[in-house]
Amino acid sequence: MLSRLGMMLMESGLVSSDDINQIVSEYGPGEIELADQLVSMGIVPEDLITEYLSEIYSVKPVFLNEMDIDPALAESIPDEIARRYLLAPFKEEEDYLHIGMGSPGDLYAIDDVKFAVGKEVIVYASAPSAVRTALNDLYGKQDSLVSVKDQLDDYEDDLDDLEIVQTLGYEGEEEVELDEKDLEDEYANLSEGPIVAFVNSIITKAVLTEVSDIHIEPYEKYLRIRYRRDGKCFVVRKLPKKVQPQILSRLKIMATMNIAEKRKTQDGRIKAVIDGRSIDFRVSAVPTINGEKIVLRILDRGSLELDLRELGFPEDALKIFLQGVSSPYGIVLVTGPTGSGKTTTLYSALSSLNTEHVNIHTAEEPVEYNLEGLTQSQINFSKGYDFASALRAILRQDPNIIMVGEIRDFETASIAIKAALTGHLVFSTIHTNDAPSTVNRLIDIGIKPFLVASAVRTIMAQRLVRTICKYCKQPHEYSDDEYRAAGVDTSEMVGITTYKGKGCKKCSGSGYKGRTGLYEVLAIDKNIKQSIIEKVTAGQLRVMAVQGGMRTLRMDAVAKLKAGVTTLEEVTRGTAEDDQEILKVIEELKSRAAQQTEEGHSA
């Protein structure tokens, strides 16, 4: 006999009888088992299960996955009772305790909880999977480090991460000296036990689930661990405050930082072999009011895509960019916000030029990937070795190609311009919103317009947007109102099939998996050079560039929406609308193209 949840889902058309019969035959007819399997298989979203349970049992829903639950609530209900009845506390008042239940119709469980806590209990419906996640965040033995091992056991999925790690160590641990004698006892056992196992697992799990960053964040009552994947952060752990010093110190030792220094920023690196892959971690520690926040940037050389054609370039933009890259001299600039893939693009360009016949030298802050065949220098501002100093030194090393991490001041820009005008090919980044405004940025820094026009070959602006998960991709029709709100011409979308991700286990229910680039490439041709010398505004330069064939970031984003690569939501998140002048030029270009096509047919 089907549960009420199963019957309601079948009646709604969300689930077929075959899906339910298969789950019932494998896991039994229970409502909780059905809910768990439907969520894990990506058939029904977790939030929708919560809403159906709320309707079935006539109680309010609670979405535990969207809440930051106070870890102190773990003391309100015994761990054993919470797990036995699959319920999680999320709010406590003087006479009431609010709980989310995976089976809110279990009156016996509710009475048992009332007796245990000595308060009235207000029950809410919640998907069983959401309750389990909340329980894993809340509970664990609070009085010893064994709690970390218990949480690690709950955290492991189907992977034995500790067996996959071949080397997750650090260089020179024995050389780390403690400035304060009393620290020796406090951290004497950091090299063994559950702390090491837990830290190793957190790091390894991040690598295996293809995240880009690990955030270890201290708060007043707990330590939060988040991953960033495809540009979005999500919480994977909330730990008792008592284990914070040990976990942070373990990471600092691995990164060869000074664990006694907690008032200044520190940087370090960790090297490891995980699942047969050589992984570097760039580690940054910053003091906060609740302790040090540590961020690990994962640098997987094996996943570094160095083929420009695989980065999402449209063919026309790639052709223009490659022309700039293959120039014998001049400057190629890449612009975009932090995390937009500028470094990957520059490494890809350098890789395409990397042969034994050229001398390539870089000045970076920091050096993210070590590439064979390149001479790479690490900037050290504290020692006076900045980008300008590095450029001067590199020019004495007989380079053919130079990559300087960032142009941020007149001195660096001036040396880069002179290098470009004396026969060197220079690559760099600069912070602007789009390609044309980069010209004005250089002039604002203090570079003469005629020098900018003479030295700069190509400017490229880029962004990253999430791509639709191929495992749960399905057609999705946007309304004209949605297109208009996003600034997309509805006439462009006539007859176009757009897509969205339904959400599945492969993409953790997000509907997105992976990212692709958006590119705006400006070639400095004869007309653009003359306009730069005449000091035209960035807006005028942008109009000229589009008239000359430049594809804006928004145009590239819409093209990827049409191609079914990304969604309308990502188009609006990743790019700004083109202004009216640009839209007018685009319409004129369309009309001209249509007229030429018509004339061709007539001929």
Buried (B, 14 or more C-beta within 10 A) or exposed (E): EBBBBBEBBBEEEBBEEEBBEEBBEEEEBBBBBBBBBBBEEBBBBBBBBBBBBBBBBEBEBBBBBEBEBBBEBBEBBBBEBBBEBBBBBBBBEEEEBBBBBBBBBBEEBBEBBEEBBEBEBBBBBBBBBBBBBBBBBBBBBBEEBEBBBBBBEBBEEEBEBBEBBEEBBBEEEEEBEEEEEEBEEBBEEBEEBBBBBBBBBBBBBBBBEBBBBBBBBBBEEBBBBBBBBBBEEEBBBBBBBBBBBBBBBBBBBBBBBBBBBBEEEBEBBBBBBBBEBBBBBBBBBEBEEBBBBBBBBBBBBEEBBBEBEEBBBBEBBBEBBBEBBEBEBBBBBBBBEEBBBBBBBBBBBBBBBBEEEEBBBBBBBBBBBEBEEBEBBEBEEEEEBBBBBBBEEBBEEEBBBBBBBBBBEBBBBBBBBBBBBEEBBBBBBBBBBBBBBBBBBBBEBEBEBEBBBBBBBBBBBBBBBBBBBEBBBEEBEBEEEBBEEBBBBEEBBEEEEBBBBBBBEBBBBBBBBBBBBBBBBBBBEEEBBEBBBEEBEBBBBBBBBBBEEBBBBBBBBBBBBBEBBBBBBBBBBBBEEBEEEBBEBBEEEEEEEEEEEEEEEEE
